[in-house]
Amino acid sequence: MSKLIKFPLYLLAAALCFFVVTFTIYFFNLDMKATALLAPLLEKWYDHLERKQYI
């Protein structure tokens, strides 16, 4: 097959893989589940930061 035919096929395959991955993340709400797992670590980190509080 020529390069002119292979390139759109690779582009289509990459787009399909990207869609499948992002749809899976959306369908199973994986972004919020990851955020829920990281929240305690982030809270612990930000609780120890020095803050400048001006009134």
mmCIF entry with sequence, helices, sheets and N, C-alpha, C, O atoms, coordinates in Angstrom:
data_MODEL
# 
_entry.id   MODEL 
# 
_entity.id                         1 
_entity.type                       polymer 
_entity.pdbx_number_of_molecules   1 
# 
_entity_poly.entity_id                      1 
_entity_poly.type                           'polypeptide(L)' 
_entity_poly.nstd_linkage                   no 
_entity_poly.nstd_monomer                   no 
_entity_poly.pdbx_seq_one_letter_code       MSKLIKFPLYLLAAALCFFVVTFTIYFFNLDMKATALLAPLLEKWYDHLERKQYI 
_entity_poly.pdbx_seq_one_letter_code_can   MSKLIKFPLYLLAAALCFFVVTFTIYFFNLDMKATALLAPLLEKWYDHLERKQYI 
_entity_poly.pdbx_strand_id                 A 
# 
loop_
_entity_poly_seq.entity_id 
_entity_poly_seq.num 
_entity_poly_seq.mon_id 
_entity_poly_seq.hetero 
1 1  MET n 
1 2  SER n 
1 3  LYS n 
1 4  LEU n 
1 5  ILE n 
1 6  LYS n 
1 7  PHE n 
1 8  PRO n 
1 9  LEU n 
1 10 TYR n 
1 11 LEU n 
1 12 LEU n 
1 13 ALA n 
1 14 ALA n 
1 15 ALA n 
1 16 LEU n 
1 17 CYS n 
1 18 PHE n 
1 19 PHE n 
1 20 VAL n 
1 21 VAL n 
1 22 THR n 
1 23 PHE n 
1 24 THR n 
1 25 ILE n 
1 26 TYR n 
1 27 PHE n 
1 28 PHE n 
1 29 ASN n 
1 30 LEU n 
1 31 ASP n 
1 32 MET n 
1 33 LYS n 
1 34 ALA n 
1 35 THR n 
1 36 ALA n 
1 37 LEU n 
1 38 LEU n 
1 39 ALA n 
1 40 PRO n 
1 41 LEU n 
1 42 LEU n 
1 43 GLU n 
1 44 LYS n 
1 45 TRP n 
1 46 TYR n 
1 47 ASP n 
1 48 HIS n 
1 49 LEU n 
1 50 GLU n 
1 51 ARG n 
1 52 LYS n 
1 53 GLN n 
1 54 TYR n 
1 55 ILE n 
# 
_struct_asym.id          A 
_struct_asym.entity_id   1 
# 
loop_
_struct_conf.conf_type_id 
_struct_conf.id 
_struct_conf.pdbx_PDB_helix_id 
_struct_conf.beg_label_comp_id 
_struct_conf.beg_label_asym_id 
_struct_conf.beg_label_seq_id 
_struct_conf.pdbx_beg_PDB_ins_code 
_struct_conf.end_label_comp_id 
_struct_conf.end_label_asym_id 
_struct_conf.end_label_seq_id 
_struct_conf.pdbx_end_PDB_ins_code 
_struct_conf.beg_auth_comp_id 
_struct_conf.beg_auth_asym_id 
_struct_conf.beg_auth_seq_id 
_struct_conf.end_auth_comp_id 
_struct_conf.end_auth_asym_id 
_struct_conf.end_auth_seq_id 
_struct_conf.pdbx_PDB_helix_class 
_struct_conf.details 
_struct_conf.pdbx_PDB_helix_length 
HELX_P HELX_P1 AA1 LYS A 3  ? PHE A 27 ? LYS A 3  PHE A 27 1 ? 25 
HELX_P HELX_P2 AA2 LEU A 30 ? ASP A 47 ? LEU A 30 ASP A 47 1 ? 18 
# 
_struct_conf_type.id          HELX_P 
_struct_conf_type.criteria    ? 
_struct_conf_type.reference   ? 
# 
loop_
_atom_site.group_PDB 
_atom_site.id 
_atom_site.type_symbol 
_atom_site.label_atom_id 
_atom_site.label_alt_id 
_atom_site.label_comp_id 
_atom_site.label_asym_id 
_atom_site.label_entity_id 
_atom_site.label_seq_id 
_atom_site.pdbx_PDB_ins_code 
_atom_site.Cartn_x 
_atom_site.Cartn_y 
_atom_site.Cartn_z 
_atom_site.occupancy 
_atom_site.B_iso_or_equiv 
_atom_site.pdbx_formal_charge 
_atom_site.auth_seq_id 
_atom_site.auth_comp_id 
_atom_site.auth_asym_id 
_atom_site.auth_atom_id 
_atom_site.pdbx_PDB_model_num 
ATOM 1   N N  . MET A 1 1  ? 0.843   -1.191 0.000  1.00 0.00 ? 1  MET A N  1 
ATOM 2   C CA . MET A 1 1  ? 0.000   0.000  0.000  1.00 0.00 ? 1  MET A CA 1 
ATOM 3   C C  . MET A 1 1  ? 0.882   1.246  0.000  1.00 0.00 ? 1  MET A C  1 
ATOM 4   O O  . MET A 1 1  ? 1.986   1.245  0.545  1.00 0.00 ? 1  MET A O  1 
ATOM 5   N N  . SER A 1 2  ? 0.392   2.264  -0.596 1.00 0.00 ? 2  SER A N  1 
ATOM 6   C CA . SER A 1 2  ? 1.197   3.477  -0.682 1.00 0.00 ? 2  SER A CA 1 
ATOM 7   C C  . SER A 1 2  ? 1.082   4.293  0.603  1.00 0.00 ? 2  SER A C  1 
ATOM 8   O O  . SER A 1 2  ? 0.186   4.088  1.421  1.00 0.00 ? 2  SER A O  1 
ATOM 9   N N  . LYS A 1 3  ? 2.009   5.212  0.746  1.00 0.00 ? 3  LYS A N  1 
ATOM 10  C CA . LYS A 1 3  ? 2.003   6.068  1.931  1.00 0.00 ? 3  LYS A CA 1 
ATOM 11  C C  . LYS A 1 3  ? 0.770   6.954  1.965  1.00 0.00 ? 3  LYS A C  1 
ATOM 12  O O  . LYS A 1 3  ? 0.311   7.346  3.038  1.00 0.00 ? 3  LYS A O  1 
ATOM 13  N N  . LEU A 1 4  ? 0.236   7.269  0.801  1.00 0.00 ? 4  LEU A N  1 
ATOM 14  C CA . LEU A 1 4  ? -0.944  8.121  0.713  1.00 0.00 ? 4  LEU A CA 1 
ATOM 15  C C  . LEU A 1 4  ? -2.168  7.423  1.300  1.00 0.00 ? 4  LEU A C  1 
ATOM 16  O O  . LEU A 1 4  ? -3.080  8.089  1.791  1.00 0.00 ? 4  LEU A O  1 
ATOM 17  N N  . ILE A 1 5  ? -2.200  6.109  1.258  1.00 0.00 ? 5  ILE A N  1 
ATOM 18  C CA . ILE A 1 5  ? -3.321  5.356  1.812  1.00 0.00 ? 5  ILE A CA 1 
ATOM 19  C C  . ILE A 1 5  ? -3.067  5.006  3.280  1.00 0.00 ? 5  ILE A C  1 
ATOM 20  O O  . ILE A 1 5  ? -4.000  5.001  4.083  1.00 0.00 ? 5  ILE A O  1 
ATOM 21  N N  . LYS A 1 6  ? -1.821  4.717  3.635  1.00 0.00 ? 6  LYS A N  1 
ATOM 22  C CA . LYS A 1 6  ? -1.500  4.309  5.003  1.00 0.00 ? 6  LYS A CA 1 
ATOM 23  C C  . LYS A 1 6  ? -1.694  5.432  6.016  1.00 0.00 ? 6  LYS A C  1 
ATOM 24  O O  . LYS A 1 6  ? -2.180  5.197  7.123  1.00 0.00 ? 6  LYS A O  1 
ATOM 25  N N  . PHE A 1 7  ? -1.315  6.650  5.639  1.00 0.00 ? 7  PHE A N  1 
ATOM 26  C CA . PHE A 1 7  ? -1.387  7.764  6.593  1.00 0.00 ? 7  PHE A CA 1 
ATOM 27  C C  . PHE A 1 7  ? -2.810  8.007  7.109  1.00 0.00 ? 7  PHE A C  1 
ATOM 28  O O  . PHE A 1 7  ? -2.988  8.105  8.323  1.00 0.00 ? 7  PHE A O  1 
ATOM 29  N N  . PRO A 1 8  ? -3.826  8.108  6.253  1.00 0.00 ? 8  PRO A N  1 
ATOM 30  C CA . PRO A 1 8  ? -5.184  8.294  6.791  1.00 0.00 ? 8  PRO A CA 1 
ATOM 31  C C  . PRO A 1 8  ? -5.657  7.116  7.634  1.00 0.00 ? 8  PRO A C  1 
ATOM 32  O O  . PRO A 1 8  ? -6.418  7.301  8.583  1.00 0.00 ? 8  PRO A O  1 
ATOM 33  N N  . LEU A 1 9  ? -5.212  5.908  7.296  1.00 0.00 ? 9  LEU A N  1 
ATOM 34  C CA . LEU A 1 9  ? -5.593  4.747  8.101  1.00 0.00 ? 9  LEU A CA 1 
ATOM 35  C C  . LEU A 1 9  ? -4.987  4.823  9.498  1.00 0.00 ? 9  LEU A C  1 
ATOM 36  O O  . LEU A 1 9  ? -5.660  4.519  10.483 1.00 0.00 ? 9  LEU A O  1 
ATOM 37  N N  . TYR A 1 10 ? -3.707  5.231  9.592  1.00 0.00 ? 10 TYR A N  1 
ATOM 38  C CA . TYR A 1 10 ? -3.071  5.405  10.891 1.00 0.00 ? 10 TYR A CA 1 
ATOM 39  C C  . TYR A 1 10 ? -3.739  6.529  11.675 1.00 0.00 ? 10 TYR A C  1 
ATOM 40  O O  . TYR A 1 10 ? -3.928  6.425  12.887 1.00 0.00 ? 10 TYR A O  1 
ATOM 41  N N  . LEU A 1 11 ? -4.091  7.592  10.983 1.00 0.00 ? 11 LEU A N  1 
ATOM 42  C CA . LEU A 1 11 ? -4.771  8.713  11.617 1.00 0.00 ? 11 LEU A CA 1 
ATOM 43  C C  . LEU A 1 11 ? -6.143  8.290  12.132 1.00 0.00 ? 11 LEU A C  1 
ATOM 44  O O  . LEU A 1 11 ? -6.531  8.675  13.235 1.00 0.00 ? 11 LEU A O  1 
ATOM 45  N N  . LEU A 1 12 ? -6.864  7.522  11.370 1.00 0.00 ? 12 LEU A N  1 
ATOM 46  C CA . LEU A 1 12 ? -8.173  7.019  11.778 1.00 0.00 ? 12 LEU A CA 1 
ATOM 47  C C  . LEU A 1 12 ? -8.041  6.068  12.966 1.00 0.00 ? 12 LEU A C  1 
ATOM 48  O O  . LEU A 1 12 ? -8.851  6.118  13.892 1.00 0.00 ? 12 LEU A O  1 
ATOM 49  N N  . ALA A 1 13 ? -7.037  5.211  12.947 1.00 0.00 ? 13 ALA A N  1 
ATOM 50  C CA . ALA A 1 13 ? -6.815  4.277  14.053 1.00 0.00 ? 13 ALA A CA 1 
ATOM 51  C C  . ALA A 1 13 ? -6.460  5.034  15.334 1.00 0.00 ? 13 ALA A C  1 
ATOM 52  O O  . ALA A 1 13 ? -6.936  4.680  16.412 1.00 0.00 ? 13 ALA A O  1 
ATOM 53  N N  . ALA A 1 14 ? -5.639  6.060  15.225 1.00 0.00 ? 14 ALA A N  1 
ATOM 54  C CA . ALA A 1 14 ? -5.265  6.858  16.390 1.00 0.00 ? 14 ALA A CA 1 
ATOM 55  C C  . ALA A 1 14 ? -6.483  7.594  16.944 1.00 0.00 ? 14 ALA A C  1 
ATOM 56  O O  . ALA A 1 14 ? -6.675  7.657  18.158 1.00 0.00 ? 14 ALA A O  1 
ATOM 57  N N  . ALA A 1 15 ? -7.304  8.147  16.055 1.00 0.00 ? 15 ALA A N  1 
ATOM 58  C CA . ALA A 1 15 ? -8.512  8.849  16.491 1.00 0.00 ? 15 ALA A CA 1 
ATOM 59  C C  . ALA A 1 15 ? -9.482  7.891  17.175 1.00 0.00 ? 15 ALA A C  1 
ATOM 60  O O  . ALA A 1 15 ? -10.110 8.247  18.172 1.00 0.00 ? 15 ALA A O  1 
ATOM 61  N N  . LEU A 1 16 ? -9.604  6.686  16.646 1.00 0.00 ? 16 LEU A N  1 
ATOM 62  C CA . LEU A 1 16 ? -10.495 5.689  17.247 1.00 0.00 ? 16 LEU A CA 1 
ATOM 63  C C  . LEU A 1 16 ? -9.987  5.276  18.628 1.00 0.00 ? 16 LEU A C  1 
ATOM 64  O O  . LEU A 1 16 ? -10.781 5.149  19.560 1.00 0.00 ? 16 LEU A O  1 
ATOM 65  N N  . CYS A 1 17 ? -8.690  5.067  18.774 1.00 0.00 ? 17 CYS A N  1 
ATOM 66  C CA . CYS A 1 17 ? -8.119  4.716  20.077 1.00 0.00 ? 17 CYS A CA 1 
ATOM 67  C C  . CYS A 1 17 ? -8.322  5.848  21.078 1.00 0.00 ? 17 CYS A C  1 
ATOM 68  O O  . CYS A 1 17 ? -8.664  5.604  22.236 1.00 0.00 ? 17 CYS A O  1 
ATOM 69  N N  . PHE A 1 18 ? -8.114  7.081  20.637 1.00 0.00 ? 18 PHE A N  1 
ATOM 70  C CA . PHE A 1 18 ? -8.332  8.242  21.505 1.00 0.00 ? 18 PHE A CA 1 
ATOM 71  C C  . PHE A 1 18 ? -9.783  8.308  21.958 1.00 0.00 ? 18 PHE A C  1 
ATOM 72  O O  . PHE A 1 18 ? -10.056 8.570  23.129 1.00 0.00 ? 18 PHE A O  1 
ATOM 73  N N  . PHE A 1 19 ? -10.720 8.070  21.035 1.00 0.00 ? 19 PHE A N  1 
ATOM 74  C CA . PHE A 1 19 ? -12.137 8.087  21.383 1.00 0.00 ? 19 PHE A CA 1 
ATOM 75  C C  . PHE A 1 19 ? -12.473 6.994  22.383 1.00 0.00 ? 19 PHE A C  1 
ATOM 76  O O  . PHE A 1 19 ? -13.192 7.244  23.350 1.00 0.00 ? 19 PHE A O  1 
ATOM 77  N N  . VAL A 1 20 ? -11.970 5.797  22.168 1.00 0.00 ? 20 VAL A N  1 
ATOM 78  C CA . VAL A 1 20 ? -12.271 4.680  23.070 1.00 0.00 ? 20 VAL A CA 1 
ATOM 79  C C  . VAL A 1 20 ? -11.747 4.974  24.477 1.00 0.00 ? 20 VAL A C  1 
ATOM 80  O O  . VAL A 1 20 ? -12.441 4.722  25.461 1.00 0.00 ? 20 VAL A O  1 
ATOM 81  N N  . VAL A 1 21 ? -10.540 5.501  24.575 1.00 0.00 ? 21 VAL A N  1 
ATOM 82  C CA . VAL A 1 21 ? -9.959  5.805  25.888 1.00 0.00 ? 21 VAL A CA 1 
ATOM 83  C C  . VAL A 1 21 ? -10.753 6.902  26.587 1.00 0.00 ? 21 VAL A C  1 
ATOM 84  O O  . VAL A 1 21 ? -11.098 6.762  27.761 1.00 0.00 ? 21 VAL A O  1 
ATOM 85  N N  . THR A 1 22 ? -11.044 7.984  25.886 1.00 0.00 ? 22 THR A N  1 
ATOM 86  C CA . THR A 1 22 ? -11.774 9.084  26.521 1.00 0.00 ? 22 THR A CA 1 
ATOM 87  C C  . THR A 1 22 ? -13.212 8.690  26.850 1.00 0.00 ? 22 THR A C  1 
ATOM 88  O O  . THR A 1 22 ? -13.745 9.131  27.869 1.00 0.00 ? 22 THR A O  1 
ATOM 89  N N  . PHE A 1 23 ? -13.851 7.873  26.015 1.00 0.00 ? 23 PHE A N  1 
ATOM 90  C CA . PHE A 1 23 ? -15.199 7.418  26.316 1.00 0.00 ? 23 PHE A CA 1 
ATOM 91  C C  . PHE A 1 23 ? -15.211 6.517  27.542 1.00 0.00 ? 23 PHE A C  1 
ATOM 92  O O  . PHE A 1 23 ? -16.128 6.593  28.360 1.00 0.00 ? 23 PHE A O  1 
ATOM 93  N N  . THR A 1 24 ? -14.205 5.669  27.674 1.00 0.00 ? 24 THR A N  1 
ATOM 94  C CA . THR A 1 24 ? -14.109 4.796  28.850 1.00 0.00 ? 24 THR A CA 1 
ATOM 95  C C  . THR A 1 24 ? -13.936 5.626  30.115 1.00 0.00 ? 24 THR A C  1 
ATOM 96  O O  . THR A 1 24 ? -14.562 5.340  31.135 1.00 0.00 ? 24 THR A O  1 
ATOM 97  N N  . ILE A 1 25 ? -13.094 6.648  30.057 1.00 0.00 ? 25 ILE A N  1 
ATOM 98  C CA . ILE A 1 25 ? -12.909 7.541  31.204 1.00 0.00 ? 25 ILE A CA 1 
ATOM 99  C C  . ILE A 1 25 ? -14.217 8.229  31.556 1.00 0.00 ? 25 ILE A C  1 
ATOM 100 O O  . ILE A 1 25 ? -14.569 8.325  32.732 1.00 0.00 ? 25 ILE A O  1 
ATOM 101 N N  . TYR A 1 26 ? -14.942 8.710  30.550 1.00 0.00 ? 26 TYR A N  1 
ATOM 102 C CA . TYR A 1 26 ? -16.220 9.386  30.776 1.00 0.00 ? 26 TYR A CA 1 
ATOM 103 C C  . TYR A 1 26 ? -17.272 8.421  31.318 1.00 0.00 ? 26 TYR A C  1 
ATOM 104 O O  . TYR A 1 26 ? -17.961 8.740  32.286 1.00 0.00 ? 26 TYR A O  1 
ATOM 105 N N  . PHE A 1 27 ? -17.402 7.248  30.706 1.00 0.00 ? 27 PHE A N  1 
ATOM 106 C CA . PHE A 1 27 ? -18.461 6.304  31.056 1.00 0.00 ? 27 PHE A CA 1 
ATOM 107 C C  . PHE A 1 27 ? -18.337 5.805  32.488 1.00 0.00 ? 27 PHE A C  1 
ATOM 108 O O  . PHE A 1 27 ? -19.338 5.706  33.198 1.00 0.00 ? 27 PHE A O  1 
ATOM 109 N N  . PHE A 1 28 ? -17.134 5.495  32.912 1.00 0.00 ? 28 PHE A N  1 
ATOM 110 C CA . PHE A 1 28 ? -16.930 4.965  34.253 1.00 0.00 ? 28 PHE A CA 1 
ATOM 111 C C  . PHE A 1 28 ? -16.572 6.052  35.269 1.00 0.00 ? 28 PHE A C  1 
ATOM 112 O O  . PHE A 1 28 ? -16.271 5.742  36.422 1.00 0.00 ? 28 PHE A O  1 
ATOM 113 N N  . ASN A 1 29 ? -16.602 7.327  34.852 1.00 0.00 ? 29 ASN A N  1 
ATOM 114 C CA . ASN A 1 29 ? -16.349 8.462  35.741 1.00 0.00 ? 29 ASN A CA 1 
ATOM 115 C C  . ASN A 1 29 ? -14.978 8.335  36.416 1.00 0.00 ? 29 ASN A C  1 
ATOM 116 O O  . ASN A 1 29 ? -14.833 8.629  37.602 1.00 0.00 ? 29 ASN A O  1 
ATOM 117 N N  . LEU A 1 30 ? -13.991 7.901  35.658 1.00 0.00 ? 30 LEU A N  1 
ATOM 118 C CA . LEU A 1 30 ? -12.671 7.617  36.217 1.00 0.00 ? 30 LEU A CA 1 
ATOM 119 C C  . LEU A 1 30 ? -11.928 8.877  36.639 1.00 0.00 ? 30 LEU A C  1 
ATOM 120 O O  . LEU A 1 30 ? -11.068 8.816  37.517 1.00 0.00 ? 30 LEU A O  1 
ATOM 121 N N  . ASP A 1 31 ? -12.241 10.015 36.031 1.00 0.00 ? 31 ASP A N  1 
ATOM 122 C CA . ASP A 1 31 ? -11.556 11.238 36.424 1.00 0.00 ? 31 ASP A CA 1 
ATOM 123 C C  . ASP A 1 31 ? -11.925 11.636 37.848 1.00 0.00 ? 31 ASP A C  1 
ATOM 124 O O  . ASP A 1 31 ? -11.056 12.064 38.608 1.00 0.00 ? 31 ASP A O  1 
ATOM 125 N N  . MET A 1 32 ? -13.192 11.505 38.222 1.00 0.00 ? 32 MET A N  1 
ATOM 126 C CA . MET A 1 32 ? -13.607 11.851 39.583 1.00 0.00 ? 32 MET A CA 1 
ATOM 127 C C  . MET A 1 32 ? -13.137 10.799 40.592 1.00 0.00 ? 32 MET A C  1 
ATOM 128 O O  . MET A 1 32 ? -12.857 11.125 41.745 1.00 0.00 ? 32 MET A O  1 
ATOM 129 N N  . LYS A 1 33 ? -13.051 9.553  40.162 1.00 0.00 ? 33 LYS A N  1 
ATOM 130 C CA . LYS A 1 33 ? -12.545 8.512  41.058 1.00 0.00 ? 33 LYS A CA 1 
ATOM 131 C C  . LYS A 1 33 ? -11.063 8.733  41.346 1.00 0.00 ? 33 LYS A C  1 
ATOM 132 O O  . LYS A 1 33 ? -10.610 8.518  42.470 1.00 0.00 ? 33 LYS A O  1 
ATOM 133 N N  . ALA A 1 34 ? -10.312 9.158  40.346 1.00 0.00 ? 34 ALA A N  1 
ATOM 134 C CA . ALA A 1 34 ? -8.897  9.463  40.548 1.00 0.00 ? 34 ALA A CA 1 
ATOM 135 C C  . ALA A 1 34 ? -8.755  10.681 41.458 1.00 0.00 ? 34 ALA A C  1 
ATOM 136 O O  . ALA A 1 34 ? -7.878  10.718 42.321 1.00 0.00 ? 34 ALA A O  1 
ATOM 137 N N  . THR A 1 35 ? -9.613  11.670 41.264 1.00 0.00 ? 35 THR A N  1 
ATOM 138 C CA . THR A 1 35 ? -9.580  12.859 42.111 1.00 0.00 ? 35 THR A CA 1 
ATOM 139 C C  . THR A 1 35 ? -9.908  12.504 43.558 1.00 0.00 ? 35 THR A C  1 
ATOM 140 O O  . THR A 1 35 ? -9.293  13.037 44.483 1.00 0.00 ? 35 THR A O  1 
ATOM 141 N N  . ALA A 1 36 ? -10.864 11.616 43.757 1.00 0.00 ? 36 ALA A N  1 
ATOM 142 C CA . ALA A 1 36 ? -11.225 11.187 45.111 1.00 0.00 ? 36 ALA A CA 1 
ATOM 143 C C  . ALA A 1 36 ? -10.067 10.450 45.784 1.00 0.00 ? 36 ALA A C  1 
ATOM 144 O O  . ALA A 1 36 ? -9.876  10.572 46.994 1.00 0.00 ? 36 ALA A O  1 
ATOM 145 N N  . LEU A 1 37 ? -9.307  9.698  45.019 1.00 0.00 ? 37 LEU A N  1 
ATOM 146 C CA . LEU A 1 37 ? -8.151  9.002  45.584 1.00 0.00 ? 37 LEU A CA 1 
ATOM 147 C C  . LEU A 1 37 ? -7.028  9.973  45.943 1.00 0.00 ? 37 LEU A C  1 
ATOM 148 O O  . LEU A 1 37 ? -6.317  9.776  46.929 1.00 0.00 ? 37 LEU A O  1 
ATOM 149 N N  . LEU A 1 38 ? -6.877  11.017 45.139 1.00 0.00 ? 38 LEU A N  1 
ATOM 150 C CA . LEU A 1 38 ? -5.791  11.967 45.364 1.00 0.00 ? 38 LEU A CA 1 
ATOM 151 C C  . LEU A 1 38 ? -6.146  13.053 46.366 1.00 0.00 ? 38 LEU A C  1 
ATOM 152 O O  . LEU A 1 38 ? -5.246  13.708 46.892 1.00 0.00 ? 38 LEU A O  1 
ATOM 153 N N  . ALA A 1 39 ? -7.413  13.265 46.645 1.00 0.00 ? 39 ALA A N  1 
ATOM 154 C CA . ALA A 1 39 ? -7.834  14.363 47.513 1.00 0.00 ? 39 ALA A CA 1 
ATOM 155 C C  . ALA A 1 39 ? -7.184  14.321 48.894 1.00 0.00 ? 39 ALA A C  1 
ATOM 156 O O  . ALA A 1 39 ? -6.688  15.355 49.339 1.00 0.00 ? 39 ALA A O  1 
ATOM 157 N N  . PRO A 1 40 ? -7.157  13.190 49.597 1.00 0.00 ? 40 PRO A N  1 
ATOM 158 C CA . PRO A 1 40 ? -6.503  13.191 50.920 1.00 0.00 ? 40 PRO A CA 1 
ATOM 159 C C  . PRO A 1 40 ? -5.020  13.570 50.855 1.00 0.00 ? 40 PRO A C  1 
ATOM 160 O O  . PRO A 1 40 ? -4.517  14.276 51.729 1.00 0.00 ? 40 PRO A O  1 
ATOM 161 N N  . LEU A 1 41 ? -4.334  13.105 49.831 1.00 0.00 ? 41 LEU A N  1 
ATOM 162 C CA . LEU A 1 41 ? -2.915  13.458 49.693 1.00 0.00 ? 41 LEU A CA 1 
ATOM 163 C C  . LEU A 1 41 ? -2.748  14.950 49.423 1.00 0.00 ? 41 LEU A C  1 
ATOM 164 O O  . LEU A 1 41 ? -1.866  15.594 49.990 1.00 0.00 ? 41 LEU A O  1 
ATOM 165 N N  . LEU A 1 42 ? -3.590  15.489 48.563 1.00 0.00 ? 42 LEU A N  1 
ATOM 166 C CA . LEU A 1 42 ? -3.504  16.914 48.247 1.00 0.00 ? 42 LEU A CA 1 
ATOM 167 C C  . LEU A 1 42 ? -3.887  17.772 49.452 1.00 0.00 ? 42 LEU A C  1 
ATOM 168 O O  . LEU A 1 42 ? -3.264  18.805 49.698 1.00 0.00 ? 42 LEU A O  1 
ATOM 169 N N  . GLU A 1 43 ? -4.904  17.355 50.201 1.00 0.00 ? 43 GLU A N  1 
ATOM 170 C CA . GLU A 1 43 ? -5.302  18.106 51.386 1.00 0.00 ? 43 GLU A CA 1 
ATOM 171 C C  . GLU A 1 43 ? -4.182  18.115 52.420 1.00 0.00 ? 43 GLU A C  1 
ATOM 172 O O  . GLU A 1 43 ? -3.906  19.144 53.036 1.00 0.00 ? 43 GLU A O  1 
ATOM 173 N N  . LYS A 1 44 ? -3.544  16.971 52.607 1.00 0.00 ? 44 LYS A N  1 
ATOM 174 C CA . LYS A 1 44 ? -2.431  16.883 53.541 1.00 0.00 ? 44 LYS A CA 1 
ATOM 175 C C  . LYS A 1 44 ? -1.299  17.815 53.114 1.00 0.00 ? 44 LYS A C  1 
ATOM 176 O O  . LYS A 1 44 ? -0.690  18.483 53.950 1.00 0.00 ? 44 LYS A O  1 
ATOM 177 N N  . TRP A 1 45 ? -1.023  17.858 51.822 1.00 0.00 ? 45 TRP A N  1 
ATOM 178 C CA . TRP A 1 45 ? 0.029   18.715 51.293 1.00 0.00 ? 45 TRP A CA 1 
ATOM 179 C C  . TRP A 1 45 ? -0.311  20.183 51.510 1.00 0.00 ? 45 TRP A C  1 
ATOM 180 O O  . TRP A 1 45 ? 0.522   20.943 52.004 1.00 0.00 ? 45 TRP A O  1 
ATOM 181 N N  . TYR A 1 46 ? -1.509  20.587 51.150 1.00 0.00 ? 46 TYR A N  1 
ATOM 182 C CA . TYR A 1 46 ? -1.872  21.997 51.235 1.00 0.00 ? 46 TYR A CA 1 
ATOM 183 C C  . TYR A 1 46 ? -2.122  22.453 52.669 1.00 0.00 ? 46 TYR A C  1 
ATOM 184 O O  . TYR A 1 46 ? -2.021  23.647 52.950 1.00 0.00 ? 46 TYR A O  1 
ATOM 185 N N  . ASP A 1 47 ? -2.441  21.553 53.572 1.00 0.00 ? 47 ASP A N  1 
ATOM 186 C CA . ASP A 1 47 ? -2.606  21.926 54.978 1.00 0.00 ? 47 ASP A CA 1 
ATOM 187 C C  . ASP A 1 47 ? -1.272  22.309 55.615 1.00 0.00 ? 47 ASP A C  1 
ATOM 188 O O  . ASP A 1 47 ? -1.247  23.092 56.565 1.00 0.00 ? 47 ASP A O  1 
ATOM 189 N N  . HIS A 1 48 ? -0.176  21.775 55.111 1.00 0.00 ? 48 HIS A N  1 
ATOM 190 C CA . HIS A 1 48 ? 1.139   22.054 55.689 1.00 0.00 ? 48 HIS A CA 1 
ATOM 191 C C  . HIS A 1 48 ? 1.826   23.272 55.078 1.00 0.00 ? 48 HIS A C  1 
ATOM 192 O O  . HIS A 1 48 ? 2.893   23.669 55.544 1.00 0.00 ? 48 HIS A O  1 
ATOM 193 N N  . LEU A 1 49 ? 1.246   23.862 54.061 1.00 0.00 ? 49 LEU A N  1 
ATOM 194 C CA . LEU A 1 49 ? 1.854   25.031 53.437 1.00 0.00 ? 49 LEU A CA 1 
ATOM 195 C C  . LEU A 1 49 ? 1.700   26.262 54.323 1.00 0.00 ? 49 LEU A C  1 
ATOM 196 O O  . LEU A 1 49 ? 0.664   26.464 54.955 1.00 0.00 ? 49 LEU A O  1 
ATOM 197 N N  . GLU A 1 50 ? 2.749   27.079 54.356 1.00 0.00 ? 50 GLU A N  1 
ATOM 198 C CA . GLU A 1 50 ? 2.668   28.358 55.085 1.00 0.00 ? 50 GLU A CA 1 
ATOM 199 C C  . GLU A 1 50 ? 1.831   29.320 54.279 1.00 0.00 ? 50 GLU A C  1 
ATOM 200 O O  . GLU A 1 50 ? 1.966   29.412 53.059 1.00 0.00 ? 50 GLU A O  1 
ATOM 201 N N  . ARG A 1 51 ? 0.973   30.028 54.963 1.00 0.00 ? 51 ARG A N  1 
ATOM 202 C CA . ARG A 1 51 ? 0.133   30.990 54.280 1.00 0.00 ? 51 ARG A CA 1 
ATOM 203 C C  . ARG A 1 51 ? 0.364   32.377 54.858 1.00 0.00 ? 51 ARG A C  1 
ATOM 204 O O  . ARG A 1 51 ? 0.584   32.551 56.057 1.00 0.00 ? 51 ARG A O  1 
ATOM 205 N N  . LYS A 1 52 ? 0.308   33.341 53.979 1.00 0.00 ? 52 LYS A N  1 
ATOM 206 C CA . LYS A 1 52 ? 0.353   34.733 54.412 1.00 0.00 ? 52 LYS A CA 1 
ATOM 207 C C  . LYS A 1 52 ? -1.086  35.225 54.477 1.00 0.00 ? 52 LYS A C  1 
ATOM 208 O O  . LYS A 1 52 ? -1.746  35.374 53.449 1.00 0.00 ? 52 LYS A O  1 
ATOM 209 N N  . GLN A 1 53 ? -1.560  35.471 55.670 1.00 0.00 ? 53 GLN A N  1 
ATOM 210 C CA . GLN A 1 53 ? -2.941  35.919 55.831 1.00 0.00 ? 53 GLN A CA 1 
ATOM 211 C C  . GLN A 1 53 ? -2.956  37.347 56.278 1.00 0.00 ? 53 GLN A C  1 
ATOM 212 O O  . GLN A 1 53 ? -2.491  37.681 57.368 1.00 0.00 ? 53 GLN A O  1 
ATOM 213 N N  . TYR A 1 54 ? -3.488  38.185 55.435 1.00 0.00 ? 54 TYR A N  1 
ATOM 214 C CA . TYR A 1 54 ? -3.612  39.601 55.758 1.00 0.00 ? 54 TYR A CA 1 
ATOM 215 C C  . TYR A 1 54 ? -5.095  39.931 55.964 1.00 0.00 ? 54 TYR A C  1 
ATOM 216 O O  . TYR A 1 54 ? -5.958  39.526 55.184 1.00 0.00 ? 54 TYR A O  1 
ATOM 217 N N  . ILE A 1 55 ? -5.353  40.662 57.016 1.00 0.00 ? 55 ILE A N  1 
ATOM 218 C CA . ILE A 1 55 ? -6.743  41.082 57.275 1.00 0.00 ? 55 ILE A CA 1 
ATOM 219 C C  . ILE A 1 55 ? -6.861  42.558 56.996 1.00 0.00 ? 55 ILE A C  1 
ATOM 220 O O  . ILE A 1 55 ? -7.940  43.131 57.146 1.00 0.00 ? 55 ILE A O  1 
# 
